[in-house]
Amino acid sequence: MEARRTFIVMALACVFTGTLDCAPAVARDCGPECGPRYSETFHVDRAAAGAIAVRAAIEMIGVPYSWGGGGVDGPGFGIGKGAKTKGFDCSGLTQYAWASAGELIGRTTKEQWRSGARVPKEQVRPGDLVFYDNDPRRSGPEHVGLAVDRERMVHAPYTGAFVRLDPLDRPTFMGAVRPTEERAADAGL
């Protein structure tokens, strides 16, 4: 239990000093007793939760795209054309990242679109979900990524690709959602 508290304090120090790169060392020092979902037990502020989600997603860079693949437990075999590939689709990656921070945001892009408070593009913070309407013939969004900062996102782009960093600014940008914001407002935080 003490290791978890120490880990949270160290992780918060990483966030508040703007040093996201220290998170792997913090996790290594914590050991297995911290577990993958330490924030389910201890309250972690919203900025820290976003940083934890970003770190979890960044650690998946290089994992293959798998349509319907992945989720709260990490990479998984998908469905249809993703059935033989262990990896993530876009919403599986973001679901995994936020589950690592103790937040359940839904499995599909459309569920995640409704998982928190909308934020203007110029106010995007690390961990915010960024959505894209890639097919104007269908009601969007069709794609989701996780903001690393105001300029980059980590996402699982499409079949044949791998989880990677890309520019956040695209013509198909639809909006951004902060998963923990709505719950915090409801709780009066």
JOGIDA-V153989 format. One record per pair of residues at least 6 apart in sequence whose ideal C-beta (glycine too) atoms are under 8 Angstrom apart, sorted by sequence separation. I is the first residue (numbers start at 1). GAP is how many residues later the second one is. If there is no record, write none. Layout:
BEGIN
i=<I;I>
gap=<GAP;GAP>
END
This chain:
BEGIN
i=<13;14;69;70;77;98;99;105;106;119;124;134;147;148;156;27;69;77;78;82;98;105;133;135;146;156;157;14;30;44;69;70;77;88;106;132;133;134;145;146;155;13;14;39;66;69;77;78;95;106;119;131;132;133;134;145;146;154;155;157;39;66;68;69;76;95;105;131;132;145;154;66;67;68;75;76;78;94;95;105;132;144;154;155;10;11;14;63;66;67;68;75;76;95;131;132;143;153;39;67;69;75;116;131;132;152;153;60;67;68;78;115;130;143;152;153;11;60;67;91;92;129;130;152;153;10;66;69;76;91;113;129;130;151;152;65;69;70;91;95;112;129;130;148;151;69;70;91;94;113;128;129;150;151;7;10;66;69;70;90;112;127;128;7;10;65;66;69;91;127;64;66;68;71;75;91;126;145;147;7;64;65;66;67;70;74;109;125;126;7;64;65;66;69;70;72;73;124;126;130;145;6;63;65;68;71;72;105;63;70;71;124;4;66;70;73;101;124;3;7;72;3;23;60;71;113;122;4;23;98;143;147;3;4;8;97;3;4;7;8;16;20;24;110;113;12;15;23;72;109;112;11;12;15;60;109;141;4;8;20;109;140;141;20;24;94;109;8;12;15;57;60;71;4;5;11;14;57;60;4;130;132;134;57;133;8;11;56;57;132;11;53;56;132;133;131;132;54;130;131;53;56;124;131;53;55;56;130;131;130;131;53;129;52;53;128;129;49;52;97;128;129;53;94;128;129;50;94;127;128;49;94;121;124;127;49;90;91;93;125;49;90;121;90;121;120;44;118;119;44;118;119;118;119;117;93;94;116;117;37;39;40;93;113;115;116;119;37;39;93;116;36;38;92;113;115;116;117;37;90;112;116;117;90;116;89;90;112;115;116;88;117;87;93;54;53;54;53;105;50;51;52;87;88;50;51;87;103;50;82;103;47;49;50;81;47;98;70;57;58;65;54;65;67;53;54;61;63;65;54;60;65;65;58;65;57;64;65;64;65;63;64;54;62;63;61;62;61;62;60;61;61;20;57;58;50;50;49;46;46;46;46>
gap=<6;6;6;6;6;6;6;6;6;6;6;6;6;6;6;7;7;7;7;7;7;7;7;7;7;7;7;8;8;8;8;8;8;8;8;8;8;8;8;8;8;9;9;9;9;9;9;9;9;9;9;9;9;9;9;9;9;9;9;9;10;10;10;10;10;10;10;10;10;10;10;11;11;11;11;11;11;11;11;11;11;11;11;11;12;12;12;12;12;12;12;12;12;12;12;12;12;12;13;13;13;13;13;13;13;13;13;14;14;14;14;14;14;14;14;14;15;15;15;15;15;15;15;15;15;16;16;16;16;16;16;16;16;16;16;17;17;17;17;17;17;17;17;17;17;18;18;18;18;18;18;18;18;18;19;19;19;19;19;19;19;19;19;20;20;20;20;20;20;20;21;21;21;21;21;21;21;21;21;22;22;22;22;22;22;22;22;22;22;23;23;23;23;23;23;23;23;23;23;23;23;24;24;24;24;24;24;24;25;25;25;25;26;26;26;26;26;26;27;27;27;28;28;28;28;28;28;29;29;29;29;29;30;30;30;30;31;31;31;31;31;31;31;31;31;32;32;32;32;32;32;33;33;33;33;33;33;34;34;34;34;34;34;35;35;35;35;36;36;36;36;36;36;37;37;37;37;37;37;38;38;38;38;39;39;40;40;40;40;40;41;41;41;41;41;42;42;43;43;43;44;44;44;44;45;45;45;45;45;46;46;47;47;48;48;48;48;49;49;49;49;49;50;50;50;50;51;51;51;51;52;52;52;52;52;53;53;53;53;53;54;54;54;55;55;56;57;57;57;58;58;58;59;59;60;61;61;61;61;62;62;62;62;62;62;62;62;63;63;63;63;64;64;64;64;64;64;64;65;65;65;65;65;66;66;67;67;67;67;67;68;68;69;70;72;73;73;74;74;75;75;75;75;75;76;76;76;76;77;77;77;78;78;78;78;79;81;86;89;90;91;92;92;92;93;93;93;93;93;94;94;94;95;96;96;97;97;97;98;98;99;99;100;100;100;101;101;102;102;103;103;104;106;106;107;128;130;131;132;134;135;138>
END
